[in-house]
Amino acid sequence: MERSASRIAAVSIIATSLLLITVCYGEVGKVSAQAEPAAKPVPAASENDEPRPYAASPYAGNIDRGLKFLREGNNLSHWECMAVLDFLRRKFGLSDRYNIKTTYTFNDQEWVMKEVVGPWGRMVDPAHKATAPPPFDGDGPDINYLTFNALYCDQNGPPSEYAQRLRQMHDGCREKGGVNDYIVTHVAIAVEWLGENKCLDLSESVKDLRPILADEMAEIINRNGPDCDISYESMALLSYMGQRKRITGEWLDAVAGAQQVNGGWTELHKTGQSFPHPTIFALWTLLEASVPDAPKVGWIPR
């Protein structure tokens, strides 16, 4: 089977900038740049009486519509977003319909198994063994290096220079904006994954970065505005890092107000087409605000 244009686009995204999760920019449904978002967060009824632990939240309707957007598009290039959704299912007690075994089917997509699930399968399968590090032939820091080695640090042991390179990537990209902001957010993911995997020597060696990274997530949101992809990701990661109290009501209302009529979110300030990546991180942000007593659950399954 020939590889589709969606496959080429997905691999290009991995190669150029945003590592594992950013390949989620597969097309699920186009929206007009002039499409009106929901004017106000409004609760919505469940379709199948499935668990809705967020039902009392003013953002319940936004969450319902976002979940529907994600489950109705089984695009070739967004396995990673479904992997994050699988984590949100476990953390917030969502319906088992959001288990990745039911949200994503592979069909003849052998390249997905090799190039995406091969390196990143541990995001959904605790027994998964990495086949090989993901390729990175783009410009700038190898963002895959950061997260891949953190994801498997307890299995393989990362390279001896890992902590030094992590700091170099962080220091070289902080406060520069643009794609550099995504490198900073993925430094944060790597630091948290080192802790989850109990790679204690490495985790201790970089723990001083945690408060710095939290400050930087807030600065990224303030600099870019709360209604864009990098800010949704930064808000979700603030919660993941135990810093949810830093997320303001104004930011949350901006996230809800940026939702498009098809239930998804766009990359930038409500314009363009909806994508799984901003949608999954906007959902994560709203779920954290809506189910504040959710148990602490690791992103990496055990």
Summary of the structure (lengths in Angstrom):
residues: 302
radius of gyration: 18.0
end to end distance: 35.1
largest distance: 52.3
contacts: 992
relative contact order: 0.17
helix: 56%
strand: 4%
